[in-house]
Amino acid sequence: MSIPFELPTEDRASSPYTGYTRAHWEAVADGLLWAAWRWSTPGRALLDLPGRPSRSGVRSDGLEGFARTFLAAGFRVAGADGADPHGWLDRYAEGLASGTRTPGRDDTESWPLILDHDVQGQPMVESASVALGLRLTAPWLWKNLDAGVQDRVEEWLRGALRHVPAPNNWYLFPYTVAGFLESVGRGDAETAAARHRALELMEGWYRGEGWYADGDGRAFDHYNGWALHLYPVLDAHLGGDAGALARYGERLRAHLDGFALMSGADGAPLHFGRSLTYRFAASSAVALGALTGHTPLTPGASRRLVSGSLRYFVDRGALTDEGLLSLGWYGPHEATLQEYSGPASPYWASKAFVSLLAPADHPLWTATEEPAPVEEGDRVLALTAPGLLVQATRGDGIVRLHNHGSDHVRPHEGESAAEDDPHYGRQAYSTRTGPTARENVADNHLSVEVNGRSSVRRRIHPLGAGGGDGWGWAASWHRPVFVAGPPMVPGLRVESVTVARGPYELRVHRVIGAPAGARVTHTGWATGPEEPLASVLHGLYGWEPEAETVRAPQGTAFVPWAELPRLSGAAGGTSVHVSLAALTGEPVHVPVADAVAEVVPGEDGVEVLWAADGARTRVSFGPVGVTHAEG
């Protein structure tokens, strides 16, 4: 793909994997800013980027363009110790003055007021980027603003402190606003209360192993890195708060210990969770760990991950011909988006430029790139706290995530099948495939069919996770719910276990309480017919002999048209269904059909004998657990 701005020459000596250096990061930041600023209003308060509006409306979207690009400019200028050869800060200074002159007024420049999240909430999100941009550039921008403009900006920002955030990571937005105000001597009881409340909630959301839930439910996704870790750790770093940095930095270190494995050898992050149009923002936690020293990774491995992520998207059409980040994944892709996504939403990718806060002589930039974790060998990692199982294979560089714990269903919500979310409800995700669209056949999904109506998975109840050298498992149960007909069937329950070993995925499902005549279907990975990928799903027990190939005409974020394997079988009462799946890329293709020599079902579980080495894996029910013995 052609890039609409010039990049420096690759440096394959210091960056043998990506060729990218710190100068590449600066060039991409500048290129994104140049492109976005073509769409500013005359007074520079709004950047009205082209594209379909978000549900918050065009004015809010214009503020989003200003705020999120300001974040990129803030990291760019602060990382250069105030050097601003392109005059970015002058533009933002003018926009701050124009946007806060008459907030809420319907004119060409005025910013919308910050109100409660369910009234007019999106400006609260953007207030955090404005505040962080101001904090990063305070010595060069804030201190030179007219006193009246400073007062107006403060008054607008305080709307975030006086209104109700959404019940999740949004509480870190007033926290960030308050941090800025305190850093410039404008703190008071109101700012202290906002910071205390956010950190109080964070303690309840922290579930261990470096993972926060995004609110009171079980939503675990990329928001861990680009929000829940980023704001408190960066706040402590910028404020020189050693105690807070130690506390939140150690959690970041623990998070990166697992998260570092979740990038493919091609630089791709896992295609999992919401807001994926933020793209390379997924690497921001890695950069922040390198910046603060709270990381288990070497500087060379950290740069391999962050630059790999940036280059992955730059090379694959994430930028339009005009240099704008499009709404999508590679290029535009509607099914990747949420209703809150507007034309400027992708610019939360600016968070990745936190890497530029590391100066040119920092080890992040001076060390030679080293392999990413996926390039060091096959690994399986069970993450008990979020209920996730990570499976990485060196030969094809693919990382897979088996989801037995993240559902994005809030505690007060019912399990409505109408709210089925492909970015959480599927049982597996990867760095090479995306979920199929809601209107197509669901990939990586066990569906119970009652009277011809198919179920979806909404609330996920973890049942455990664990493993050993070269293998791992995770398990969960869910209540199948239905879009058509009765929303649920009394007593119907599905217990699901995934065991990962090398490239293989042993998938075991126990269906309990199915009415007579019920059926089950199970699908594998969705791939494009011309992709150098193999998606195989082989029935071992409880399935009809052969898998069929079904189509997903709406495709995925990776391909415009996809196909996937599907198994079918009879259910009724209690039934057990065992299959073996694999997603492999060139040059690795595995003989899935011959990988298991024997399946021995029992009253309380099932045992699998592996053909290659005689190893035995036993999946037990009541309680659910997995044991594995090498041959």
C-alpha positions in Angstrom: 0.0 0.0 0.0 1.3 3.5 -0.8 1.8 5.8 2.2 0.6 9.4 1.6 3.6 11.0 3.3 7.3 10.4 3.3 8.9 8.1 5.8 12.6 8.0 6.7 14.9 5.3 5.3 14.5 1.9 7.1 17.2 1.0 9.5 17.6 -2.8 9.4 20.8 -2.7 11.5 19.1 -1.4 14.7 15.6 -2.6 13.8 16.1 -5.9 11.9 12.4 -6.9 12.3 10.6 -3.7 11.5 13.1 -1.2 10.0 11.4 1.5 12.1 13.2 4.0 14.3 12.1 6.8 16.5 12.2 9.1 13.4 9.6 6.9 11.8 7.3 7.5 14.8 7.8 11.2 14.5 7.1 11.1 10.8 3.9 9.2 11.2 2.7 11.5 13.9 3.4 14.6 11.7 1.8 12.9 8.7 -1.4 12.2 10.6 -1.5 15.7 12.0 -0.9 17.4 8.6 -3.7 15.3 7.1 -6.2 16.0 9.9 -5.6 19.7 10.1 -6.8 20.2 6.5 -10.3 19.8 7.9 -10.2 22.3 10.7 -12.8 25.1 11.2 -11.6 28.7 10.6 -11.0 29.3 14.3 -9.3 25.9 14.6 -11.5 24.7 17.4 -13.0 21.7 15.6 -11.6 19.2 13.1 -14.5 18.0 11.1 -13.1 15.0 9.4 -15.0 13.4 6.5 -17.1 10.3 7.2 -20.3 9.0 8.8 -21.1 10.8 12.1 -21.2 9.1 15.4 -24.4 8.9 17.5 -23.1 11.9 19.4 -23.4 14.2 16.4 -21.2 16.2 14.1 -20.2 18.9 16.7 -19.0 16.3 19.2 -17.1 14.6 16.4 -15.3 17.8 15.5 -14.2 18.2 19.2 -13.1 14.6 19.0 -10.9 15.5 16.0 -9.3 18.4 17.9 -8.8 16.5 21.2 -7.4 13.2 19.8 -5.0 14.8 17.4 -3.9 17.1 20.2 -2.9 14.0 22.1 -0.6 13.0 19.2 0.8 16.6 19.1 1.3 16.6 22.8 3.4 13.4 22.8 5.3 14.6 19.7 6.3 18.0 21.1 6.9 16.9 24.7 9.1 14.1 23.4 11.1 16.6 21.5 11.5 18.7 24.7 9.4 21.5 23.3 10.7 21.6 19.8 7.8 22.3 17.5 9.1 22.9 13.9 5.6 22.5 12.4 3.9 24.9 14.8 1.3 22.4 16.1 0.9 24.1 19.4 0.0 27.5 17.9 -2.9 25.8 16.1 -4.1 24.1 19.3 -3.7 27.4 21.3 -6.0 29.1 18.8 -8.5 26.3 18.9 -8.6 26.3 22.7 -9.4 30.0 22.7 -12.1 29.6 20.0 -13.7 26.5 21.3 -14.1 27.7 24.9 -15.3 31.3 24.1 -19.1 30.3 24.2 -19.3 26.6 24.9 -22.6 25.0 24.0 -23.5 27.6 21.4 -24.5 26.5 18.0 -21.9 28.2 15.8 -18.9 27.2 13.8 -16.4 26.9 16.6 -17.9 26.4 20.1 -17.3 23.2 21.9 -20.2 21.2 23.2 -20.7 21.3 27.0 -19.7 18.3 29.1 -22.8 16.7 30.5 -23.8 13.3 32.0 -22.8 10.3 29.9 -26.4 9.5 29.1 -27.2 13.1 28.0 -24.2 14.4 26.2 -21.3 12.3 27.4 -18.8 12.1 24.5 -17.2 15.5 25.3 -16.2 14.0 28.7 -14.1 11.4 26.8 -12.5 14.2 24.8 -11.8 16.3 27.9 -9.2 13.8 29.0 -7.3 14.1 25.7 -7.5 17.9 25.9 -6.3 17.8 29.5 -3.5 15.3 28.8 -2.3 17.3 25.8 -2.2 20.4 28.0 -0.3 18.7 30.7 2.3 17.3 28.3 2.8 20.7 26.7 2.3 23.0 29.7 5.7 24.6 29.6 5.2 25.7 26.0 1.5 26.1 25.5 -0.5 26.5 28.8 1.9 29.0 30.3 1.7 31.2 27.2 -2.1 31.3 27.0 -3.9 34.5 27.9 -5.2 34.3 31.5 -8.7 34.6 30.4 -8.4 31.7 28.0 -6.8 29.6 30.8 -9.9 30.4 33.0 -12.3 29.4 30.2 -10.5 26.2 29.5 -10.5 25.3 33.1 -14.2 26.0 33.4 -15.0 23.8 30.4 -12.8 21.0 31.7 -14.5 21.1 35.1 -17.7 19.9 33.4 -16.0 16.5 33.5 -15.7 16.8 37.3 -19.4 17.8 37.8 -21.1 15.2 35.7 -21.6 11.5 35.7 -19.3 9.3 33.7 -20.3 5.9 32.1 -19.8 3.1 34.7 -16.5 1.9 33.4 -13.1 3.4 32.3 -14.8 6.8 31.8 -14.1 7.6 35.5 -10.5 8.0 34.4 -11.4 11.0 32.2 -12.3 13.3 35.1 -9.3 11.8 36.9 -7.1 12.9 34.1 -8.7 16.3 33.9 -8.2 16.7 37.7 -4.6 15.6 37.3 -3.9 18.4 34.8 -5.6 21.1 36.9 -3.6 20.1 40.0 -0.4 20.1 38.0 -0.9 23.7 37.0 -1.9 24.9 40.5 -5.6 24.8 40.0 -6.5 21.9 42.2 -9.1 21.9 45.0 -11.6 19.6 46.7 -13.4 19.0 43.5 -10.3 17.7 41.7 -9.3 15.6 44.7 -12.7 14.0 44.9 -12.6 13.1 41.2 -9.2 11.5 41.5 -10.1 9.6 44.7 -13.3 8.2 43.2 -11.6 6.9 40.1 -8.8 5.2 42.1 -11.4 3.8 44.5 -13.3 2.2 41.6 -10.0 0.9 40.1 -9.4 -1.2 43.2 -12.7 -2.9 42.7 -12.1 -3.5 39.0 -8.6 -5.0 39.5 -8.9 -8.8 39.3 -5.3 -9.8 39.4 -2.5 -10.8 37.0 -2.4 -7.2 35.7 -6.0 -7.3 34.5 -8.8 -4.8 35.2 -12.4 -5.3 34.3 -13.8 -2.4 32.4 -16.5 -1.7 35.0 -18.3 -4.0 37.4 -18.8 -6.8 34.9 -16.4 -9.1 33.1 -15.2 -7.0 30.1 -11.5 -7.7 29.5 -10.0 -6.3 26.3 -7.6 -3.8 24.9 -9.0 -1.1 27.2 -6.8 -2.6 29.9 -3.8 -1.2 28.0 -4.9 2.0 26.3 -7.0 3.2 29.3 -7.0 1.4 32.6 -3.2 1.1 32.8 -2.3 4.1 30.7 -4.0 6.9 32.6 -2.9 6.2 36.2 0.6 5.1 35.3 1.2 8.1 33.0 -0.3 10.4 35.6 2.1 9.1 38.2 5.1 9.3 35.8 4.3 12.9 34.8 3.7 13.9 38.4 6.7 12.2 39.8 4.6 10.3 42.3 6.9 7.4 43.2 4.4 5.6 45.4 1.6 5.6 42.8 4.0 4.7 40.1 5.2 1.7 42.1 1.7 0.5 42.8 0.2 1.0 39.3 3.5 0.3 37.5 3.7 -3.2 39.1 0.3 -4.0 37.8 1.3 -2.8 34.4 4.3 -5.1 34.6 2.1 -8.0 35.4 -0.3 -7.2 32.6 2.6 -7.0 30.1 3.8 -10.4 31.2 0.8 -11.9 29.4 -0.2 -9.2 27.0 3.2 -9.3 25.3 2.3 -12.7 23.9 -0.9 -11.3 22.3 0.9 -9.8 19.2 1.4 -11.8 16.0 4.7 -12.0 14.3 3.4 -9.6 11.6 2.7 -7.0 14.3 -1.0 -7.5 14.5 -2.8 -7.1 17.8 -5.6 -9.6 18.6 -8.8 -8.8 16.9 -10.9 -8.9 20.0 -13.1 -6.6 22.0 -14.6 -3.2 21.1 -13.1 0.0 19.6 -10.7 -1.9 17.4 -10.6 1.0 15.0 -8.0 2.5 17.5 -5.6 0.0 15.9 -2.0 0.6 17.1 -3.2 2.1 20.4 -3.0 -1.5 21.4 0.8 -1.1 21.8 0.5 1.9 24.1 0.9 -0.2 27.3 4.1 -1.8 25.9 5.5 1.7 25.2 4.5 3.0 28.6 6.1 0.0 30.3 9.4 0.7 28.5 9.2 4.4 29.3 8.6 3.9 33.1 10.7 0.7 33.5 7.6 -1.3 34.6 7.9 -4.1 32.1 9.2 -7.6 31.9 10.3 -7.0 28.4 13.8 -5.9 27.2 13.9 -2.5 25.4 14.6 -4.3 22.1 11.5 -6.6 22.5 9.4 -3.6 23.5 10.4 -1.7 20.3 9.8 -4.8 18.2 6.2 -4.9 19.5 5.3 -1.2 19.3 7.0 -0.6 15.9 5.6 -3.8 14.6 2.1 -2.7 15.5 2.5 0.7 13.9 4.0 -0.6 10.7 1.4 -3.4 10.5 -1.4 -0.8 10.0 0.6 1.7 8.0 1.5 -1.0 5.5 -2.0 -2.4 5.2 -4.2 0.5 4.2 -5.2 2.0 7.5 -4.5 5.4 6.0 -6.7 6.9 3.3 -5.2 8.4 0.2 -5.5 11.8 2.1 -3.5 10.5 5.0 -6.4 10.1 7.4 -7.0 7.1 9.6 -10.1 5.4 8.3 -13.0 3.9 10.3 -12.1 0.2 10.2 -9.2 -2.1 10.5 -7.0 -2.2 7.4 -9.2 0.1 5.4 -12.8 1.0 6.1 -14.8 -1.8 7.7 -18.3 -1.1 9.1 -18.7 -4.3 11.1 -15.6 -3.4 13.2 -17.3 -0.3 14.5 -19.5 0.7 17.3 -22.3 3.4 17.2 -20.1 5.7 19.2 -17.4 5.6 16.5 -17.2 8.8 14.4 -14.7 10.0 11.7 -12.1 11.1 14.3 -12.5 8.1 16.6 -9.5 6.2 15.1 -7.2 9.0 16.4 -7.2 7.4 19.9 -4.4 5.5 18.2 -2.5 8.6 19.2 -2.0 7.0 22.6 0.7 4.8 21.0 2.8 7.9 20.6 3.5 7.8 24.3 6.6 6.0 23.0 7.9 9.4 22.0 8.2 10.5 25.6 11.2 8.2 25.7 14.0 10.5 24.3 16.3 9.5 21.5 18.9 8.2 23.8 16.5 6.0 25.7 17.1 2.2 25.5 13.7 1.8 23.8 15.3 3.5 20.8 19.0 2.6 21.1 18.7 -1.1 21.8 18.7 -3.5 18.8 15.2 -5.0 18.2 14.8 -8.4 19.6 12.2 -11.1 18.7 8.6 -10.7 19.9 7.5 -13.4 22.3 5.6 -15.3 19.6 8.8 -15.5 17.6 10.7 -17.2 20.4 8.8 -20.4 20.4 5.4 -22.1 20.7 3.6 -21.0 23.9 0.3 -21.6 25.7 -0.6 -19.2 28.5 -3.6 -19.5 30.8 -4.7 -16.3 32.4 -7.0 -17.2 35.3 -8.1 -13.7 36.3 -9.7 -12.7 33.0 -10.5 -16.4 32.0 -8.4 -16.2 28.8 -6.2 -18.8 27.1 -3.5 -17.6 24.8 -2.0 -19.9 22.2 1.0 -18.8 20.0 2.8 -20.8 17.4 6.2 -19.6 16.2 6.1 -21.3 12.7 3.3 -19.2 11.4 3.5 -16.3 13.9 -0.2 -16.6 14.8 -1.6 -15.9 18.2 -5.0 -17.2 19.2 -7.2 -16.1 22.2 -9.7 -18.6 23.6 -12.3 -16.6 25.5 -13.8 -18.1 28.6 -14.1 -15.0 30.7 -14.8 -11.7 28.8 -18.4 -10.9 27.8 -19.1 -7.2 28.1 -22.5 -7.8 29.7 -22.9 -5.4 32.6 -24.2 -6.8 35.9 -27.6 -5.0 35.7 -28.3 -6.2 32.1 -30.2 -9.3 31.1 -28.9 -11.8 28.6 -30.6 -10.5 25.5 -29.7 -12.4 22.3 -30.6 -9.2 20.4 -27.4 -7.7 21.9 -25.1 -10.4 20.7 -21.7 -9.0 20.2 -19.4 -10.8 17.8 -16.3 -9.1 19.4 -16.9 -10.9 22.8 -19.4 -13.7 22.3 -17.2 -16.0 20.1 -15.1 -18.6 21.7 -11.9 -17.8 19.9 -10.1 -14.9 18.3 -6.7 -14.4 16.6 -4.2 -12.0 15.1 -5.0 -13.3 11.6 -8.8 -13.6 11.6 -11.7 -11.4 12.7 -15.2 -12.5 13.8 -17.9 -12.8 11.1 -20.6 -10.2 11.1 -23.7 -10.7 13.3 -25.9 -11.2 10.2 -23.6 -14.1 8.9 -22.9 -17.5 10.3 -21.0 -17.1 13.6 -17.4 -18.3 13.6 -15.9 -20.2 16.6 -19.3 -20.7 18.1 -21.3 -23.5 19.7 -25.0 -23.1 19.0 -27.9 -25.1 20.4 -30.8 -25.3 17.9 -34.3 -25.7 19.4 -37.2 -25.8 17.0 -34.9 -24.6 14.3 -33.8 -21.5 16.3 -30.1 -21.0 17.0 -28.7 -19.7 20.3 -25.9 -17.2 21.0 -23.6 -16.9 24.0 -23.9 -13.7 26.1 -22.9 -13.8 29.8 -19.8 -16.0 30.3 -19.2 -17.8 33.6 -15.5 -18.9 34.1 -14.9 -22.3 35.4 -11.2 -22.2 35.7 -7.9 -22.1 33.7 -4.5 -23.7 34.0 -1.9 -25.7 32.3 1.7 -26.8 32.2 4.7 -26.9 29.9 3.4 -26.6 26.3 -0.3 -26.9 27.1 -3.1 -25.0 28.8 -6.8 -25.0 29.3 -9.7 -22.7 30.1 -13.3 -23.4 30.7 -16.6 -21.6 31.1 -20.4 -22.2 31.0 -23.1 -20.1 29.5 -26.9 -20.1 29.2 -27.9 -20.3 25.5 -30.3 -17.4 24.6 -32.4 -17.0 21.4 -33.3 -14.1 19.2 -36.5 -15.7 17.9 -39.1 -17.6 20.0 -38.7 -17.9 23.8 -35.5 -16.0 24.9 -34.2 -19.0 26.8 -35.0 -22.7 27.5 -35.4 -23.6 31.2 -32.5 -25.7 32.5 -30.4 -25.4 29.3 -26.7 -24.9 29.9 -23.5 -25.4 28.0 -20.2 -26.1 29.6 -17.2 -25.4 27.3 -13.5 -26.4 27.7 -10.6 -25.5 25.4 -7.3 -27.3 25.7 -4.5 -25.8 23.6 -1.4 -27.9 22.7 1.0 -26.8 19.9 -1.2 -25.7 17.0 -4.2 -27.9 18.2 -7.3 -26.8 20.0 -9.2 -29.6 21.7 -12.8 -28.3 22.1 -15.1 -30.1 24.5 -18.7 -29.1 25.1 -21.2 -30.6 27.4 -24.8 -29.6 26.7 -27.1 -30.0 29.7 -30.9 -29.9 29.7 -31.6 -29.8 26.0 -35.1 -30.7 25.0 -35.8 -33.7 22.8 -35.0 -33.1 19.2 -32.5 -30.3 19.8 -29.4 -30.1 17.7 -26.0 -28.5 18.1 -23.7 -26.9 15.6 -20.1 -25.8 16.1 -18.0 -23.7 13.8 -14.3 -23.0 13.3 -12.1 -20.2 12.1 -13.4 -17.9 9.3 -10.8 -17.4 6.6 -10.7 -16.1 3.0 -10.5 -18.6 0.2 -7.3 -17.1 -1.2 -5.6 -16.6 2.2 -2.5 -18.6 3.0 -4.4 -20.0 6.0 -5.9 -23.3 6.8 -9.0 -23.6 9.1 -9.8 -27.1 10.1 -12.5 -28.5 12.4 -12.6 -32.2 12.9 -15.3 -34.0 14.9 -14.0 -36.6 17.4 -17.1 -37.5 19.4 -20.8 -36.5 19.4 -20.7 -35.0 15.9 -21.8 -36.3 12.5 -18.9 -37.6 10.4 -18.0 -34.7 8.2 -17.7 -31.0 8.6 -19.4 -28.8 6.0 -18.0 -25.5 4.7 -20.4 -22.6 5.1 -20.0 -19.0 3.8 -19.9 -15.6 5.4 -20.5 -13.2 2.5 -20.0 -10.1 4.6 -16.5 -11.3 5.4 -14.4 -10.1 8.3 -12.1 -7.2 9.0 -9.3 -9.2 7.2 -11.1 -10.4 4.1 -14.2 -9.2 2.1 -15.6 -12.8 1.9 -15.0 -15.7 4.2 -15.8 -19.4 4.7 -15.7 -21.6 7.8 -16.1 -25.2 8.8 -19.2 -26.3 10.7 -20.0 -29.5 12.5 -23.5 -30.7 13.4 -24.9 -33.2 15.9 -27.9 -34.4 17.8 -28.6 -33.2 21.4 -31.2 -33.9 24.0 -30.9 -34.2 27.8 -27.1 -34.3 28.5 -24.7 -34.8 25.6 -20.9 -34.4 25.1 -19.4 -33.1 21.9 -15.6 -33.2 21.2 -13.7 -31.7 18.3 -10.3 -30.7 17.3 -9.7 -27.4 15.6 -6.7 -25.6 14.1 -5.8 -22.4 12.4 -2.5 -22.5 10.7 -0.6 -20.4 8.2 2.1 -21.1 5.7 4.4 -22.8 5.9 2.7 -24.6 8.8 -0.3 -26.9 8.0 -1.1 -29.6 10.5 -2.9 -33.0 9.9 -5.7 -32.4 12.3 -7.8 -35.5 11.4 -4.9 -37.8 12.5 -3.7 -35.9 15.6 -5.9 -37.8 18.1 -5.7 -41.6 18.2 -8.6 -42.3 20.6 -11.4 -40.6 22.5 -12.7 -42.4 25.6 -16.0 -40.9 26.9 -17.2 -41.6 30.4 -19.9 -40.6 32.8 -18.0 -37.8 34.4 -15.7 -36.7 31.5 -13.7 -37.6 28.4 -10.2 -38.7 27.8 -8.2 -38.1 24.6 -5.1 -40.0 23.5 -2.8 -38.0 21.3 -1.4 -39.9 18.3 2.1 -38.4 18.0 3.4 -39.0 21.4 0.9 -41.0 23.4 0.1 -38.1 25.7 -3.3 -38.2 27.5 -5.6 -35.3 28.2 -8.6 -35.8 30.5 -11.4 -33.3 30.7 -13.6 -33.9 33.8 -17.0 -32.5 34.6 -18.6 -31.7 38.0 -16.4 -29.9 38.8 -14.8 -29.0 35.5 -11.0 -29.6 35.3 -8.3 -30.8 33.0 -5.3 -33.1 33.6 -2.6 -33.9 31.0 0.1 -36.5 31.1 2.8 -36.8 28.6 3.2 -40.2 26.9 
